[in-house]
Structures are given as C-alpha cells and as structure tokens.
Amino acid sequence: MNSKQRAKLRSLASREDTILQLGKEGVTESFIQSLNLALEARELIKFRVLETAPVEIRQAAGEIAEATGSEVVTVIGSKIVLYRPAEKPVIQL
C-alpha cells in the first residue's frame, strides 16, 4: 500500500466509529474472529486498545494484522485502523 492509498484510508476512517475494544484479556481467538467478521462486512475498521490491555498498541496492531490478513493503516493514540479488501471491494484505492 502506498502513501496516497494510506492517506485515503485514513480520511475514510476518521468518519468511522470505533466498533471494538481490546481489553485486559488481550488478543484472543474470539477477538480475532470478531475482527474478521467486521473486516468482511466493512473492509475498513477502527478499534480501541484500552489501558488495561496486556500488550503495547503497536505490538497488538502487528499481531492482529498478521492474524487477520489485513494491513495496519494507522495507529493514533489508543486507536488502530485496519484495512482488508473484500472479494468485491467497495473502497476503491
């Protein structure tokens, strides 16, 4: 993904709501499943990492992106934005 594509996705994500939270249980299989379902439905998702999470935010972003087959668009504060194109992409890059 190049910088223009990343910038477009960041601008789209700024209008999106935070749909999930990563809490004190950390990255679990059920959390990954929830993210996979959300990525299938939306392609672009934003979620929050709570202060009680046992992992650092950048480490969590990398682990989650690898587990879901998505790309990290951005990490800002406690929020992570992920993108994974659908079979029939809605977002045109």
C-alpha positions in Angstrom: 0.0 0.0 0.0 1.5 3.4 -1.0 1.2 6.6 0.9 -1.7 8.0 -1.2 -3.8 4.9 -0.6 -3.0 5.0 3.1 -3.9 8.7 3.3 -7.3 8.0 1.6 -8.0 5.2 4.0 -7.1 7.4 7.0 -9.5 10.1 5.8 -12.3 7.5 5.4 -11.5 6.1 8.9 -11.8 9.5 10.5 -15.5 9.4 9.9 -15.9 5.8 11.1 -17.0 4.8 14.6 -14.8 2.7 16.9 -16.5 -0.7 16.8 -14.4 -2.9 19.1 -12.2 -2.6 22.1 -9.2 -4.7 23.1 -9.2 -5.0 26.8 -7.5 -6.8 29.7 -7.8 -10.3 28.1 -5.6 -9.2 25.2 -5.6 -10.7 21.7 -7.8 -13.7 22.0 -9.2 -16.0 19.3 -12.7 -14.6 19.8 -11.4 -11.1 19.3 -9.7 -12.1 16.1 -13.0 -13.8 14.9 -14.9 -10.6 15.7 -12.4 -8.6 13.7 -12.5 -11.0 10.8 -16.3 -10.6 10.6 -16.1 -6.9 10.8 -13.4 -6.8 8.1 -15.6 -8.9 5.8 -18.5 -6.6 6.3 -16.7 -3.2 6.2 -13.2 -3.6 4.8 -12.0 -0.7 7.0 -12.4 -0.9 10.7 -11.3 1.2 13.7 -10.9 -0.2 17.2 -9.5 0.9 20.5 -6.9 -0.6 22.8 -7.8 0.0 26.4 -5.1 0.9 29.0 -5.8 -2.4 30.8 -4.7 -4.4 27.7 -1.6 -6.5 28.4 0.1 -5.6 25.1 1.5 -2.4 23.7 -0.5 -0.8 21.0 2.0 -1.2 18.1 2.7 -4.8 19.0 -1.0 -5.5 19.2 -1.5 -3.9 15.7 1.1 -6.1 14.1 -0.2 -9.3 15.7 -3.8 -8.6 14.8 -2.9 -7.6 11.2 -1.0 -10.8 10.8 -3.7 -12.9 12.3 -6.5 -11.3 10.2 -4.6 -11.0 6.9 -5.1 -7.2 7.0 -2.9 -4.1 6.8 -2.4 -1.6 9.5 -3.5 1.8 8.1 -2.6 3.8 11.1 -2.1 3.8 14.9 -3.2 7.0 16.6 -3.2 7.3 20.3 -5.2 4.2 21.5 -6.9 3.6 18.2 -5.9 1.2 15.4 -7.3 1.3 11.9 -7.1 -1.9 9.8 -7.9 -2.5 6.1 -8.5 -5.7 4.2 -10.2 -5.6 0.7 -13.3 -7.7 0.3 -13.8 -10.1 -2.6 -15.8 -7.4 -4.3 -14.1 -4.3 -2.9 -16.4 -1.3 -2.0 -13.5 1.0 -1.3 -11.6 1.9 -4.5 -7.9 2.8 -3.9 
